[in-house]
Amino acid sequence: MERYSDEELLYLVRCGQEEAKNYLIDKYKRRIYNWIKHFDYSHLGIEHDDLIQIGLIRFWDGLDLYRNDQNTTLYTFSKL
Protein backbone atom coordinates (compact mmCIF):
# COMPACT_ATOMS: atom_id res chain seq x y z
CA MET A 1 0.00 0.00 0.00
CA GLU A 2 2.97 2.34 0.53
CA ARG A 3 3.44 2.80 -3.17
CA TYR A 4 0.01 4.39 -3.64
CA SER A 5 -0.76 8.09 -3.25
CA ASP A 6 -3.54 9.25 -0.94
CA GLU A 7 -5.83 9.82 -3.92
CA GLU A 8 -5.23 6.29 -5.19
CA LEU A 9 -5.85 4.89 -1.73
CA LEU A 10 -9.09 6.86 -1.49
CA TYR A 11 -10.18 5.37 -4.80
CA LEU A 12 -9.49 1.91 -3.41
CA VAL A 13 -11.43 2.78 -0.25
CA ARG A 14 -14.43 3.82 -2.35
CA CYS A 15 -14.15 0.51 -4.21
CA GLY A 16 -14.55 -1.31 -0.90
CA GLN A 17 -10.91 -2.11 -0.07
CA GLU A 18 -10.78 -2.30 3.74
CA GLU A 19 -7.01 -2.75 3.60
CA ALA A 20 -6.65 0.67 1.95
CA LYS A 21 -8.89 2.29 4.57
CA ASN A 22 -6.93 0.72 7.41
CA TYR A 23 -3.67 1.83 5.81
CA LEU A 24 -4.89 5.45 5.64
CA ILE A 25 -6.01 5.28 9.27
CA ASP A 26 -2.59 4.01 10.32
CA LYS A 27 -0.86 6.62 8.18
CA TYR A 28 -2.83 9.54 9.65
CA LYS A 29 -3.08 8.23 13.23
CA ARG A 30 0.19 9.91 14.28
CA ARG A 31 -0.82 13.19 12.63
CA ILE A 32 -4.18 13.16 14.38
CA TYR A 33 -2.40 12.53 17.67
CA ASN A 34 -0.06 15.46 17.04
CA TRP A 35 -2.91 17.82 16.17
CA ILE A 36 -4.96 16.84 19.21
CA LYS A 37 -2.18 16.94 21.80
CA HIS A 38 -2.41 20.74 21.79
CA PHE A 39 -6.00 20.73 23.06
CA ASP A 40 -6.93 20.45 26.71
CA TYR A 41 -10.53 19.72 27.60
CA SER A 42 -9.82 18.13 30.97
CA HIS A 43 -11.86 20.87 32.66
CA LEU A 44 -14.87 19.44 30.78
CA GLY A 45 -14.05 15.88 31.81
CA ILE A 46 -12.78 14.86 28.39
CA GLU A 47 -9.57 12.87 28.48
CA HIS A 48 -6.82 13.10 25.87
CA ASP A 49 -7.41 9.51 24.71
CA ASP A 50 -11.09 10.32 24.13
CA LEU A 51 -10.12 13.23 21.89
CA ILE A 52 -7.83 10.99 19.86
CA GLN A 53 -10.61 8.43 19.49
CA ILE A 54 -13.03 11.14 18.33
CA GLY A 55 -10.42 12.43 15.88
CA LEU A 56 -9.92 8.96 14.40
CA ILE A 57 -13.66 8.44 14.06
CA ARG A 58 -14.06 11.81 12.33
CA PHE A 59 -11.18 10.97 10.01
CA TRP A 60 -12.80 7.61 9.21
CA ASP A 61 -16.09 9.39 8.38
CA GLY A 62 -14.24 12.10 6.47
CA LEU A 63 -12.75 9.58 4.06
CA ASP A 64 -16.23 9.23 2.57
CA LEU A 65 -16.73 13.01 2.38
CA TYR A 66 -13.40 14.00 0.86
CA ARG A 67 -13.45 15.01 -2.79
CA ASN A 68 -10.21 15.61 -4.64
CA ASP A 69 -11.87 18.06 -7.04
CA GLN A 70 -12.03 20.67 -4.24
CA ASN A 71 -8.39 21.72 -4.77
CA THR A 72 -7.25 20.51 -1.35
CA THR A 73 -5.17 17.58 -0.18
CA LEU A 74 -6.42 14.86 2.12
CA TYR A 75 -3.94 16.15 4.71
CA THR A 76 -5.47 19.65 4.66
CA PHE A 77 -9.03 18.31 4.57
CA SER A 78 -8.43 16.01 7.52
CA LYS A 79 -6.81 18.78 9.54
CA LEU A 80 -9.94 20.90 9.20
HELIX and SHEET records of a PDB file:
HELIX    1   1 ASP A    6  ARG A   14  1                                   9    
HELIX    2   2 GLU A   18  ILE A   36  1                                  19    
HELIX    3   3 SER A   42  LEU A   44  5                                   3    
HELIX    4   4 HIS A   48  LEU A   65  1                                  18    
HELIX    5   5 ASN A   68  GLN A   70  5                                   3    
HELIX    6   6 LEU A   74  LYS A   79  1                                   6    
END                                                                             
